[in-house]
């Protein structure tokens, strides 16, 4: 009975379904982190340990870049009208 | 596998946490459960692979997955702070 491939496959399947189903941005990124953890578990269960180490180092970098993009996106959406009225236009 | 009961218990905890992270509605409550899943997978990697390289992989995965989870939590806090700032204006 091998437990690690079962848990990792469950993570991958439910993470993929959740990435499609959820609608909020942060929920999508949480489910994507779940999918990545399952991916690293599956890689390690097939004994590709160097690939598992490199991908587990690079996984938070990808998540950080996605989160910076989401933060800037939300900030632009919330402040769009205020910029168009309050910021002085220089080319007038 | 040598220590079968330990891996079985950790696997059950992991599967329950995966189902719960999929079904929980609260956004802030998903992050500790995600951290729990990451710890479960790190422990399963360390128990599954019977060589010193497995221990190194488990340590690296533990550190980097904690960094990722905390980054998501920090962004959630920033979004809530932005909402409160919008309400004050």
Backbone of each chain as ProteinMPNN parsed JSONL, in Angstrom:
{"seq_chain_A": "XXXXXXXXXXXXXXXXXXXXXXXXXXXXXXXXXXXXXXXXXXXXXXXXXXXXXXXXXXXXXXXXXXXXXXXXXXXXXXXXXXXXXXXXXXXX", "coords_chain_A": {"N_chain_A": [[0.85, -1.186, 0.0], [0.824, 1.997, -1.071], [1.095, 5.19, 0.058], [1.837, 7.835, -0.549], [1.663, 8.345, -3.484], [-1.147, 8.181, -3.728], [-2.222, 10.255, -2.13], [-0.979, 12.424, -3.377], [-2.027, 12.259, -5.954], [-4.719, 12.719, -5.421], [-4.527, 15.375, -4.533], [-3.701, 16.587, -6.955], [-5.899, 16.099, -8.708], [-8.176, 17.213, -7.373], [-7.205, 19.8, -7.065], [-6.957, 20.662, -9.724], [-9.645, 20.561, -10.611], [-10.738, 22.421, -8.834], [-9.332, 24.744, -9.53], [-10.518, 25.313, -11.957], [-13.241, 25.606, -11.233], [-13.603, 27.535, -9.099], [-14.221, 31.063, -8.595], [-13.198, 33.432, -7.516], [-10.105, 35.345, -7.364], [-8.071, 34.846, -5.439], [-8.916, 32.412, -4.425], [-8.564, 30.831, -6.67], [-5.766, 30.903, -6.834], [-5.037, 29.666, -4.464], [-6.008, 27.072, -4.935], [-4.369, 26.473, -7.07], [-1.885, 26.356, -5.844], [-2.34, 24.094, -4.333], [-2.485, 22.197, -6.397], [0.149, 22.337, -7.326], [1.547, 21.346, -5.129], [0.652, 18.718, -5.093], [1.718, 17.909, -7.517], [4.499, 17.985, -7.016], [4.648, 16.008, -5.083], [3.926, 13.759, -6.634], [6.074, 13.713, -8.451], [8.189, 13.184, -6.705], [7.415, 10.689, -5.838], [8.018, 9.057, -7.923], [10.717, 8.852, -7.749], [12.309, 10.867, -8.9], [14.369, 12.787, -7.684], [16.022, 15.069, -7.883], [14.686, 16.65, -9.708], [12.405, 17.096, -8.205], [13.448, 18.642, -6.107], [14.352, 20.968, -7.46], [11.956, 21.888, -8.618], [10.451, 22.339, -6.325], [11.866, 24.43, -5.256], [11.417, 26.409, -7.169], [8.669, 26.736, -7.174], [7.435, 28.532, -5.13], [8.373, 30.932, -6.192], [6.995, 31.265, -8.604], [4.394, 31.417, -7.566], [4.631, 33.773, -6.082], [5.035, 35.688, -8.101], [2.619, 35.518, -9.497], [0.931, 36.402, -7.43], [1.774, 39.044, -7.069], [0.913, 40.097, -9.496], [-1.896, 39.757, -9.226], [-2.392, 41.457, -7.066], [-1.723, 43.986, -8.104], [-3.628, 44.104, -10.147], [-6.123, 44.102, -8.765], [-5.791, 46.507, -7.4], [-5.716, 48.386, -9.494], [-8.281, 48.023, -10.592], [-9.909, 48.872, -8.451], [-9.238, 51.552, -8.209], [-9.734, 52.941, -10.572], [-11.7, 54.787, -11.508], [-11.252, 56.883, -9.773], [-8.685, 57.718, -10.406], [-9.146, 58.762, -12.947], [-10.613, 61.013, -12.399], [-9.3, 62.507, -10.381], [-6.497, 62.696, -10.763], [-4.398, 65.033, -12.26], [-4.538, 65.92, -15.703], [-2.008, 66.082, -18.012], [-1.738, 66.684, -20.694], [-3.49, 68.524, -21.652]], "CA_chain_A": [[0.0, 0.0, 0.0], [1.658, 3.196, -1.166], [0.217, 6.286, 0.445], [2.228, 9.118, -1.162], [1.036, 8.603, -4.795], [-2.603, 8.364, -3.616], [-2.481, 11.618, -1.624], [-0.541, 13.4, -4.38], [-2.977, 12.251, -7.073], [-5.909, 13.423, -4.956], [-4.21, 16.805, -4.573], [-3.665, 17.057, -8.343], [-7.231, 16.072, -9.334], [-9.05, 18.214, -6.76], [-6.666, 21.122, -7.353], [-7.313, 21.035, -11.096], [-11.083, 20.864, -10.672], [-10.984, 23.662, -8.1], [-8.834, 25.884, -10.304], [-11.512, 25.659, -12.974], [-14.569, 25.933, -10.708], [-13.684, 28.72, -8.26], [-14.303, 32.291, -9.379], [-12.374, 34.514, -6.953], [-8.705, 35.199, -7.76], [-7.269, 34.23, -4.388], [-9.288, 30.998, -4.372], [-7.895, 30.154, -7.778], [-4.341, 30.731, -6.569], [-4.912, 28.639, -3.422], [-6.17, 25.768, -5.573], [-3.191, 26.23, -7.902], [-0.827, 25.918, -4.931], [-2.661, 22.693, -4.02], [-2.1, 21.396, -7.573], [1.605, 22.264, -7.397], [2.04, 20.446, -4.083], [0.416, 17.358, -5.564], [2.671, 17.636, -8.604], [5.817, 17.676, -6.452], [4.521, 14.69, -4.469], [3.967, 12.732, -7.683], [7.442, 13.641, -8.982], [9.039, 12.523, -5.716], [7.035, 9.283, -5.686], [8.676, 8.289, -8.986], [12.146, 8.89, -7.435], [13.087, 11.91, -9.568], [14.509, 13.668, -6.528], [16.593, 16.364, -8.255], [13.591, 17.419, -10.311], [11.519, 17.512, -7.111], [14.09, 19.735, -5.366], [14.356, 22.188, -8.271], [10.594, 22.412, -8.776], [9.965, 22.876, -5.058], [12.469, 25.758, -5.065], [10.85, 27.381, -8.109], [7.215, 26.87, -7.021], [7.009, 29.79, -4.497], [8.687, 32.076, -7.053], [5.855, 31.406, -9.521], [3.247, 31.884, -6.792], [4.848, 35.18, -5.723], [4.827, 36.552, -9.272], [1.162, 35.544, -9.707], [0.292, 37.214, -6.397], [2.047, 40.456, -7.371], [0.01, 40.48, -10.582], [-3.258, 39.871, -8.705], [-2.471, 42.653, -6.213], [-1.758, 45.17, -8.967], [-4.897, 44.069, -10.875], [-7.182, 44.558, -7.862], [-5.566, 47.926, -7.099], [-6.115, 49.176, -10.662], [-9.744, 47.965, -10.722], [-10.579, 49.667, -7.419], [-8.905, 52.978, -8.27], [-9.728, 53.414, -11.955], [-12.501, 56.005, -11.651], [-10.655, 57.973, -9.012], [-7.564, 58.243, -11.167], [-9.569, 59.551, -14.094], [-11.146, 62.305, -11.991], [-8.473, 63.284, -9.466], [-5.141, 62.938, -11.235], [-4.435, 66.07, -13.305], [-4.125, 65.481, -17.027], [-0.962, 67.031, -18.396], [-1.703, 66.964, -22.133], [-4.68, 69.277, -22.043]], "C_chain_A": [[0.885, 1.235, 0.0], [0.778, 4.43, -0.985], [0.524, 7.557, -0.328], [1.653, 9.342, -2.564], [-0.467, 8.835, -4.714], [-2.927, 9.789, -3.168], [-2.11, 12.659, -2.674], [-1.497, 13.439, -5.568], [-4.279, 12.919, -6.682], [-5.721, 14.926, -4.959], [-4.285, 17.329, -6.002], [-5.077, 17.15, -8.914], [-8.121, 17.156, -8.737], [-8.532, 19.628, -6.983], [-7.002, 21.585, -8.752], [-8.773, 21.392, -11.233], [-11.379, 22.19, -9.976], [-10.466, 24.888, -8.804], [-9.814, 26.291, -11.385], [-12.773, 26.227, -12.336], [-14.595, 27.268, -9.972], [-13.59, 29.991, -9.105], [-13.433, 33.414, -8.824], [-10.895, 34.244, -7.234], [-7.874, 34.467, -6.721], [-7.611, 32.747, -4.244], [-8.625, 30.212, -5.491], [-6.424, 29.914, -7.47], [-4.106, 29.714, -5.458], [-5.032, 27.248, -4.032], [-4.984, 25.433, -6.473], [-2.003, 25.795, -7.051], [-1.049, 24.472, -4.508], [-2.231, 21.776, -5.154], [-0.585, 21.25, -7.651], [2.167, 21.331, -6.332], [1.816, 18.988, -4.47], [1.364, 16.954, -6.665], [4.034, 17.247, -8.051], [5.79, 16.325, -5.738], [4.577, 13.576, -5.488], [5.37, 12.58, -8.26], [8.345, 12.885, -8.01], [8.682, 11.049, -5.558], [7.582, 8.415, -6.811], [10.193, 8.398, -8.91], [12.946, 9.855, -8.301], [13.365, 13.015, -8.551], [15.103, 15.022, -6.888], [15.541, 17.257, -8.898], [12.642, 17.927, -9.227], [12.122, 18.677, -6.34], [14.019, 21.033, -6.16], [12.945, 22.754, -8.4], [10.04, 22.924, -7.465], [10.671, 24.176, -4.692], [11.756, 26.783, -5.939], [9.355, 27.592, -7.939], [6.797, 28.138, -6.275], [7.351, 31.028, -5.313], [7.521, 32.341, -8.012], [4.635, 31.931, -8.796], [3.397, 33.354, -6.414], [4.588, 36.098, -6.904], [3.34, 36.651, -9.601], [0.477, 36.456, -8.7], [0.557, 38.696, -6.611], [1.133, 40.947, -8.484], [-1.41, 40.672, -10.107], [-3.427, 41.13, -7.879], [-2.561, 43.915, -7.063], [-3.078, 45.258, -9.73], [-6.048, 44.596, -10.018], [-7.046, 46.057, -7.566], [-6.008, 48.808, -8.259], [-7.63, 49.184, -10.808], [-10.425, 48.852, -9.688], [-10.327, 51.156, -7.571], [-9.051, 53.588, -9.651], [-10.491, 54.731, -12.097], [-11.85, 57.181, -10.935], [-9.443, 58.555, -9.727], [-8.052, 59.162, -12.283], [-10.139, 60.892, -13.665], [-10.132, 63.13, -11.22], [-7.091, 63.605, -10.012], [-5.182, 63.985, -12.346], [-3.877, 65.554, -14.63], [-3.168, 66.524, -17.6], [-1.047, 67.45, -19.863], [-2.869, 67.824, -22.579], [-4.292, 70.607, -22.704]], "O_chain_A": [[1.611, 1.487, 0.962], [-0.146, 4.679, -1.758], [-0.387, 8.283, -0.723], [1.182, 10.447, -2.833], [-1.022, 9.586, -5.516], [-3.791, 10.45, -3.744], [-2.817, 13.65, -2.854], [-1.756, 14.504, -6.129], [-4.891, 13.61, -7.497], [-6.624, 15.673, -5.335], [-4.862, 18.389, -6.245], [-5.428, 18.154, -9.535], [-8.746, 17.927, -9.466], [-9.325, 20.564, -7.08], [-7.301, 22.761, -8.964], [-9.125, 22.382, -11.875], [-12.176, 22.989, -10.467], [-11.064, 25.96, -8.708], [-9.936, 27.474, -11.703], [-13.324, 27.212, -12.826], [-15.509, 28.065, -10.187], [-12.975, 30.006, -10.171], [-12.975, 34.266, -9.584], [-10.469, 33.094, -7.333], [-7.079, 33.587, -7.05], [-6.737, 31.923, -3.978], [-8.182, 29.08, -5.296], [-5.883, 28.857, -7.796], [-3.116, 28.983, -5.481], [-4.261, 26.349, -3.697], [-4.627, 24.265, -6.629], [-1.203, 24.962, -7.478], [-0.096, 23.71, -4.341], [-1.677, 20.703, -4.913], [-0.079, 20.182, -7.997], [3.135, 20.612, -6.577], [2.662, 18.13, -4.218], [1.773, 15.796, -6.749], [4.662, 16.307, -8.537], [6.77, 15.581, -5.771], [5.208, 12.548, -5.243], [5.816, 11.465, -8.531], [9.159, 12.057, -8.419], [9.535, 10.242, -5.189], [7.617, 7.19, -6.692], [10.888, 8.082, -9.876], [14.158, 9.684, -8.433], [12.694, 14.047, -8.545], [14.744, 16.029, -6.278], [15.508, 18.466, -8.664], [12.135, 19.046, -9.312], [11.406, 19.601, -5.955], [13.671, 22.079, -5.613], [12.754, 23.966, -8.302], [9.233, 23.854, -7.467], [10.142, 24.955, -3.899], [11.514, 27.907, -5.5], [8.809, 28.54, -8.505], [5.865, 28.799, -6.734], [6.708, 32.066, -5.159], [7.112, 33.485, -8.209], [3.914, 32.782, -9.318], [2.419, 34.102, -6.421], [3.994, 37.164, -6.745], [2.847, 37.726, -9.941], [-0.443, 37.196, -9.051], [-0.322, 39.524, -6.369], [0.634, 42.071, -8.434], [-2.078, 41.623, -10.514], [-4.456, 41.801, -7.959], [-3.367, 44.804, -6.787], [-3.597, 46.354, -9.943], [-6.844, 45.42, -10.467], [-8.039, 46.78, -7.491], [-6.608, 49.861, -8.043], [-8.216, 50.224, -11.112], [-11.412, 49.518, -10.002], [-11.134, 51.958, -7.101], [-8.528, 54.677, -9.883], [-10.005, 55.674, -12.722], [-11.885, 58.316, -11.41], [-9.202, 59.761, -9.658], [-7.456, 60.207, -12.541], [-10.159, 61.829, -14.463], [-10.097, 64.35, -11.381], [-6.564, 64.686, -9.748], [-5.947, 63.825, -13.297], [-2.872, 64.844, -14.663], [-3.494, 67.709, -17.659], [-0.479, 68.477, -20.238], [-3.203, 67.85, -23.763], [-5.166, 71.378, -23.1]]}, "seq_chain_B": "XXXXXXXXXXXXXXXXXXXXXXXXXXXXXXXXXXXXXXXXXXXXXXXXXXXXXXXXXXXXXXXXXXXXXXXXXXXXXXXXXXXXXXXXX", "coords_chain_B": {"N_chain_B": [[6.979, -0.95, 2.766], [8.291, 0.238, 5.833], [7.445, 1.514, 8.347], [4.379, 1.244, 8.658], [1.978, 2.019, 9.875], [2.313, 4.668, 10.678], [2.638, 6.072, 8.248], [0.152, 5.521, 7.172], [-1.62, 6.863, 8.894], [-0.775, 9.508, 8.494], [-1.386, 9.761, 5.812], [-4.196, 9.536, 5.855], [-4.835, 11.871, 7.257], [-3.899, 13.723, 5.4], [-5.61, 13.248, 3.163], [-8.128, 13.916, 4.214], [-7.66, 16.607, 4.74], [-7.282, 17.584, 2.139], [-9.85, 17.234, 1.023], [-11.205, 18.981, 2.723], [-10.039, 21.461, 2.174], [-10.985, 21.83, -0.314], [-13.702, 22.119, 0.06], [-14.21, 24.115, 1.953], [-15.613, 27.323, 2.614], [-14.652, 29.768, 3.603], [-12.072, 32.107, 3.001], [-9.778, 32.717, 4.415], [-9.586, 30.577, 6.091], [-8.783, 28.536, 4.516], [-6.04, 28.616, 4.227], [-4.427, 27.704, 6.556], [-5.125, 24.99, 6.39], [-4.126, 24.313, 3.928], [-1.421, 24.623, 4.483], [-1.176, 22.513, 6.266], [-1.562, 20.331, 4.536], [0.75, 20.59, 3.006], [2.704, 20.033, 4.944], [2.048, 17.378, 5.46], [2.671, 16.182, 2.992], [5.408, 16.648, 2.876], [6.27, 15.089, 5.045], [5.47, 12.573, 4.115], [7.101, 12.313, 1.87], [9.603, 12.2, 3.113], [9.287, 9.801, 4.497], [8.791, 7.962, 2.506], [10.931, 7.665, 0.725], [13.864, 5.928, 0.91], [16.523, 7.04, 1.432], [19.319, 9.313, 1.948], [18.994, 11.483, 0.229], [16.269, 11.809, -0.022], [15.612, 12.936, 2.422], [16.812, 15.427, 2.13], [15.317, 16.463, -0.006], [12.803, 16.575, 1.225], [13.259, 18.491, 3.214], [13.837, 20.812, 1.691], [11.429, 21.078, 0.292], [9.644, 21.499, 2.411], [10.486, 24.028, 3.469], [10.14, 25.765, 1.229], [7.428, 25.458, 0.558], [6.193, 26.463, 2.815], [6.93, 29.151, 2.597], [5.492, 29.84, 0.277], [2.778, 29.483, 1.076], [2.586, 31.384, 3.122], [2.986, 33.684, 1.635], [0.627, 33.84, 0.137], [-1.176, 34.255, 2.231], [-0.314, 36.763, 3.132], [-0.911, 38.365, 0.909], [-3.699, 38.166, 0.937], [-4.244, 39.533, 3.329], [-3.359, 42.083, 2.534], [-5.266, 42.688, 0.572], [-7.606, 42.82, 2.126], [-6.925, 45.006, 3.722], [-6.857, 46.991, 1.794], [-9.57, 47.097, 1.098], [-10.674, 48.08, 3.52], [-9.477, 50.607, 3.552], [-10.669, 51.729, 1.333], [-13.282, 51.898, 2.261], [-13.033, 53.842, 4.22], [-12.499, 56.157, 2.807]], "CA_chain_B": [[7.205, 0.145, 3.701], [8.575, -0.272, 7.164], [6.53, 2.03, 9.366], [3.153, 1.33, 7.857], [0.893, 2.692, 10.591], [2.581, 6.113, 10.677], [2.32, 6.608, 6.915], [-1.293, 5.402, 6.969], [-2.267, 7.954, 9.635], [-0.463, 10.782, 7.829], [-2.147, 9.774, 4.566], [-5.605, 9.837, 6.152], [-4.903, 13.308, 7.573], [-3.733, 14.463, 4.153], [-6.801, 13.151, 2.307], [-9.19, 14.71, 4.847], [-7.342, 18.026, 4.55], [-7.534, 17.936, 0.735], [-11.304, 17.41, 0.858], [-11.68, 20.151, 3.448], [-9.605, 22.69, 1.506], [-11.826, 22.006, -1.501], [-15.095, 22.401, 0.404], [-14.387, 25.241, 2.872], [-15.946, 28.567, 1.922], [-13.873, 30.91, 4.084], [-10.809, 32.201, 2.278], [-8.671, 32.725, 5.371], [-9.5, 29.267, 6.742], [-8.17, 27.565, 3.61], [-4.577, 28.665, 4.23], [-3.825, 26.743, 7.482], [-5.33, 23.613, 5.934], [-3.151, 24.125, 2.846], [-0.134, 24.423, 5.144], [-1.232, 21.154, 6.823], [-1.341, 19.404, 3.419], [2.162, 20.648, 2.637], [3.474, 19.293, 5.94], [1.782, 15.949, 5.254], [3.406, 15.68, 1.828], [6.828, 16.623, 3.229], [6.499, 13.906, 5.888], [5.344, 11.362, 3.303], [8.313, 12.196, 1.04], [10.706, 11.747, 3.961], [9.097, 8.408, 4.897], [8.634, 7.084, 1.346], [12.202, 7.449, 0.05], [14.791, 5.422, 1.936], [17.906, 7.435, 1.179], [19.517, 10.68, 2.466], [18.506, 12.468, -0.737], [14.864, 12.031, 0.293], [15.549, 13.887, 3.534], [17.131, 16.77, 1.598], [14.149, 16.91, -0.789], [11.725, 16.91, 2.151], [13.591, 19.76, 3.883], [13.682, 21.903, 0.728], [10.004, 21.239, 0.017], [9.031, 22.071, 3.614], [10.79, 25.461, 3.555], [9.588, 26.561, 0.12], [5.965, 25.445, 0.594], [5.779, 27.405, 3.859], [7.07, 30.489, 2.012], [4.382, 30.049, -0.668], [1.525, 29.624, 1.823], [2.587, 32.665, 3.819], [2.836, 34.756, 0.649], [-0.803, 33.945, -0.166], [-1.825, 34.867, 3.393], [0.044, 38.182, 3.169], [-1.686, 39.053, -0.128], [-5.082, 38.247, 1.418], [-4.274, 40.648, 4.265], [-3.242, 43.339, 1.788], [-6.557, 42.965, -0.077], [-8.544, 43.267, 3.16], [-6.516, 46.354, 4.118], [-7.276, 47.882, 0.71], [-11.015, 47.278, 1.238], [-10.937, 48.983, 4.648], [-9.047, 51.943, 3.155], [-11.698, 52.245, 0.43], [-14.472, 52.257, 3.04], [-12.781, 55.063, 4.98], [-12.425, 57.349, 1.957]], "C_chain_B": [[7.389, -0.391, 5.106], [7.538, 0.192, 8.178], [5.179, 2.288, 8.713], [2.075, 2.148, 8.547], [1.063, 4.206, 10.543], [2.205, 6.721, 9.331], [0.82, 6.55, 6.642], [-2.031, 6.55, 7.651], [-2.021, 9.293, 8.945], [-1.224, 10.89, 6.508], [-3.605, 10.102, 4.783], [-5.774, 11.321, 6.474], [-4.79, 14.146, 6.31], [-4.97, 14.435, 3.292], [-7.955, 13.965, 2.88], [-8.939, 16.203, 4.644], [-7.579, 18.465, 3.12], [-9.026, 18.156, 0.489], [-11.777, 18.688, 1.535], [-11.238, 21.444, 2.786], [-10.434, 22.909, 0.24], [-13.217, 22.494, -1.132], [-15.283, 23.62, 1.291], [-14.669, 26.522, 2.105], [-15.04, 29.719, 2.319], [-12.487, 30.91, 3.463], [-9.619, 32.142, 3.227], [-8.499, 31.377, 6.044], [-8.865, 28.233, 5.831], [-6.657, 27.495, 3.78], [-3.922, 27.765, 5.284], [-3.988, 25.303, 7.035], [-4.384, 23.296, 4.775], [-1.753, 23.876, 3.406], [-0.05, 23.009, 5.726], [-0.983, 20.114, 5.741], [0.13, 19.393, 3.022], [3.035, 19.897, 3.641], [3.28, 17.794, 5.772], [2.601, 15.409, 4.098], [4.903, 15.648, 2.104], [7.157, 15.404, 4.086], [6.411, 12.628, 5.07], [6.547, 11.178, 2.379], [9.472, 11.656, 1.876], [10.544, 10.294, 4.368], [9.111, 7.451, 3.704], [9.983, 6.697, 0.759], [13.259, 7.076, 1.079], [16.229, 5.739, 1.56], [18.083, 8.858, 1.715], [19.034, 11.766, 1.524], [17.03, 12.782, -0.497], [14.7, 13.014, 1.429], [15.836, 15.296, 3.048], [15.943, 17.317, 0.813], [13.014, 17.328, 0.122], [11.982, 18.24, 2.835], [13.365, 20.938, 2.94], [12.212, 22.153, 0.426], [9.271, 21.886, 1.187], [9.223, 23.582, 3.664], [10.045, 26.238, 2.469], [8.063, 26.559, 0.114], [5.439, 26.362, 1.69], [5.871, 28.838, 3.374], [5.889, 30.805, 1.1], [3.069, 30.307, 0.057], [1.458, 30.975, 2.528], [2.482, 33.832, 2.864], [1.375, 34.943, 0.274], [-1.544, 34.621, 0.988], [-1.545, 36.364, 3.457], [-0.732, 38.969, 2.109], [-3.147, 39.193, 0.267], [-5.235, 39.392, 2.424], [-4.18, 41.993, 3.577], [-4.564, 43.703, 1.12], [-7.583, 43.444, 0.936], [-8.235, 44.689, 3.618], [-6.951, 47.376, 3.065], [-8.778, 48.142, 0.768], [-11.353, 48.238, 2.378], [-10.557, 50.417, 4.305], [-10.056, 52.578, 2.211], [-12.951, 52.656, 1.189], [-14.265, 53.57, 3.788], [-12.846, 56.3, 4.09], [-13.788, 57.864, 1.58]], "O_chain_B": [[6.731, -1.347, 5.515], [6.843, -0.619, 8.79], [4.88, 3.4, 8.276], [1.338, 2.887, 7.893], [0.089, 4.943, 10.387], [1.538, 7.754, 9.272], [0.275, 7.42, 5.963], [-2.945, 7.141, 7.076], [-2.93, 10.113, 8.821], [-1.656, 11.977, 6.125], [-4.201, 10.849, 4.007], [-6.729, 11.955, 6.026], [-5.486, 15.149, 6.155], [-5.362, 15.463, 2.74], [-8.679, 14.629, 2.138], [-9.871, 16.971, 4.407], [-8.026, 19.588, 2.885], [-9.425, 19.123, -0.159], [-12.634, 19.398, 1.009], [-11.972, 22.431, 2.821], [-10.573, 24.041, -0.225], [-13.852, 23.203, -1.912], [-16.399, 24.131, 1.389], [-14.051, 26.785, 1.074], [-14.692, 30.555, 1.485], [-11.813, 29.882, 3.398], [-8.574, 31.586, 2.888], [-7.411, 31.05, 6.518], [-8.45, 27.17, 6.294], [-6.047, 26.458, 3.518], [-2.936, 27.103, 4.961], [-3.104, 24.477, 7.264], [-3.899, 22.172, 4.645], [-0.999, 23.048, 2.896], [1.007, 22.379, 5.69], [-0.284, 19.128, 5.975], [0.696, 18.338, 2.735], [3.983, 19.211, 3.258], [4.228, 17.022, 5.92], [3.165, 14.318, 4.187], [5.603, 14.748, 1.638], [8.187, 14.76, 3.89], [7.182, 11.695, 5.295], [6.974, 10.052, 2.124], [10.222, 10.785, 1.435], [11.542, 9.602, 4.57], [9.407, 6.267, 3.862], [10.178, 5.556, 0.342], [13.513, 7.833, 2.016], [17.052, 4.84, 1.39], [17.088, 9.552, 1.921], [18.698, 12.863, 1.97], [16.591, 13.905, -0.743], [13.779, 13.83, 1.425], [15.197, 16.252, 3.487], [15.596, 18.491, 0.943], [12.328, 18.314, -0.151], [11.06, 19.033, 3.026], [12.773, 21.944, 3.33], [11.787, 23.303, 0.316], [8.386, 22.718, 0.988], [8.269, 24.333, 3.872], [9.398, 27.246, 2.752], [7.454, 27.548, -0.291], [4.38, 26.971, 1.539], [5.008, 29.659, 3.686], [5.346, 31.909, 1.143], [2.33, 31.228, -0.292], [0.417, 31.631, 2.535], [1.944, 34.877, 3.232], [0.921, 36.075, 0.107], [-2.424, 35.452, 0.767], [-2.431, 37.148, 3.797], [-1.164, 40.094, 2.36], [-3.776, 40.21, -0.025], [-6.219, 40.13, 2.389], [-4.845, 42.946, 3.983], [-4.949, 44.872, 1.095], [-8.349, 44.366, 0.655], [-9.142, 45.482, 3.873], [-7.361, 48.487, 3.4], [-9.225, 49.262, 0.52], [-12.212, 49.107, 2.227], [-11.241, 51.351, 4.723], [-10.289, 53.787, 2.254], [-13.612, 53.63, 0.828], [-15.214, 54.333, 3.973], [-13.207, 57.379, 4.56], [-13.896, 58.861, 0.867]]}, "name": "protein", "num_of_chains": 2, "seq": "XXXXXXXXXXXXXXXXXXXXXXXXXXXXXXXXXXXXXXXXXXXXXXXXXXXXXXXXXXXXXXXXXXXXXXXXXXXXXXXXXXXXXXXXXXXXXXXXXXXXXXXXXXXXXXXXXXXXXXXXXXXXXXXXXXXXXXXXXXXXXXXXXXXXXXXXXXXXXXXXXXXXXXXXXXXXXXXXXXXXX"}
